[in-house]
Amino acid sequence: HGGAEHVVAIGPNKGDRALILGKTEDGHYRVGIRQGGTQACHGDWNQVRLLGKWWANTAVAGDVEFLPITDAVAAAATAAEAPADAAEATAAAAAAAAAAPVDESSS
């Protein structure tokens, strides 16, 4: 897959790998989730979930403290850094999600 690797930041899939697969016709993000230690059933992914399109703009505006997914590289880096740096990583992940290519073939 050509997209950047992400990590689920909260909830029951916390720590699992994630990848923005594209967008729905309504502009929501299709996110493939690979659960650790389980066999994939959707190509490389165990689950395909939706991330509401409002998350990216809300995070960039600073209206939420974190996104449900974050960039894998930033997640590893921010694990050892100050909370202020985590906010910057969240904004960077939001900007990356907002710039994700539209997957026209998945409708």
C-alpha positions as CSV (number, residue, x, y, z in Angstrom):
1,H,0.0,0.0,0.0
2,G,1.2,3.5,-0.8
3,G,-0.2,5.4,2.2
4,A,1.6,6.3,5.4
5,E,1.3,3.8,8.3
6,H,-0.7,5.0,11.3
7,V,-1.5,3.6,14.7
8,V,-4.8,3.4,16.4
9,A,-4.5,5.8,19.4
10,I,-7.6,4.9,21.5
11,G,-10.2,2.3,22.1
12,P,-10.2,-1.5,21.8
13,N,-7.8,-1.4,18.8
14,K,-5.3,0.9,20.5
15,G,-1.8,0.1,19.2
16,D,-3.0,-1.7,16.1
17,R,-1.6,-0.6,12.6
18,A,-3.9,1.5,10.4
19,L,-3.8,2.9,6.9
20,I,-6.0,5.4,5.2
21,L,-7.4,3.4,2.3
22,G,-9.3,6.3,0.6
23,K,-12.5,8.2,1.0
24,T,-16.2,7.3,0.7
25,E,-18.5,9.2,-1.6
26,D,-19.4,11.4,1.4
27,G,-15.8,12.2,2.1
28,H,-15.3,10.1,5.2
29,Y,-12.0,8.3,5.5
30,R,-11.8,4.5,5.0
31,V,-9.3,3.1,7.5
32,G,-7.8,-0.4,7.3
33,I,-6.9,-1.8,10.7
34,R,-4.5,-4.7,11.2
35,Q,-5.0,-6.2,14.6
36,G,-1.8,-7.6,16.2
37,G,-1.5,-11.3,16.0
38,T,-4.7,-12.0,14.0
39,Q,-5.1,-13.1,10.4
40,A,-6.2,-10.5,7.9
41,C,-9.6,-10.9,6.3
42,H,-9.8,-7.8,4.1
43,G,-6.6,-8.1,2.0
44,D,-4.0,-6.9,4.5
45,W,-6.6,-5.7,7.0
46,N,-8.7,-7.3,9.7
47,Q,-11.2,-4.5,9.7
48,V,-12.1,-1.5,7.5
49,R,-13.6,1.3,9.5
50,L,-14.7,4.9,8.8
51,L,-13.1,8.0,10.3
52,G,-15.5,10.9,10.1
53,K,-14.4,13.7,7.7
54,W,-14.8,16.3,10.5
55,W,-11.9,14.8,12.5
56,A,-9.1,16.4,10.4
57,N,-10.5,19.9,10.4
58,T,-11.4,19.7,14.1
59,A,-7.9,18.5,15.0
60,V,-6.1,21.2,12.9
61,A,-8.3,23.8,14.5
62,G,-7.2,22.6,17.9
63,D,-10.7,21.6,19.0
64,V,-9.7,18.1,20.0
65,E,-6.6,16.9,21.9
66,F,-6.0,13.9,19.7
67,L,-7.2,11.9,16.7
68,P,-8.3,8.2,17.0
69,I,-5.4,7.4,14.7
70,T,-1.9,9.0,14.6
71,D,1.1,8.7,12.3
72,A,3.1,5.6,13.2
73,V,6.5,7.5,13.1
74,A,5.1,10.4,15.1
75,A,3.5,8.0,17.6
76,A,6.8,6.4,18.2
77,A,8.6,9.7,18.5
78,T,6.0,11.3,20.8
79,A,6.0,8.3,23.2
80,A,9.3,9.7,24.6
81,E,8.5,13.4,24.2
82,A,6.6,16.2,26.0
83,P,2.8,16.5,25.6
84,A,3.1,19.7,23.6
85,D,5.0,17.7,20.9
86,A,2.1,15.2,20.9
87,A,-0.3,18.0,19.9
88,E,1.9,18.9,17.0
89,A,2.1,15.2,15.9
90,T,-1.7,15.1,16.1
91,A,-2.0,18.2,13.9
92,A,0.4,16.7,11.4
93,A,-1.5,13.4,11.3
94,A,-4.8,15.4,10.8
95,A,-3.2,17.3,7.9
96,A,-2.0,14.0,6.4
97,A,-5.4,12.5,6.7
98,A,-7.0,15.6,5.1
99,A,-4.6,15.2,2.2
100,A,-5.3,11.5,1.7
101,P,-6.1,10.6,-1.9
102,V,-9.7,9.8,-2.9
103,D,-10.1,6.1,-3.7
104,E,-12.7,6.2,-6.5
105,S,-12.8,2.4,-6.9
106,S,-14.1,1.7,-3.4
107,S,-17.6,3.1,-3.6
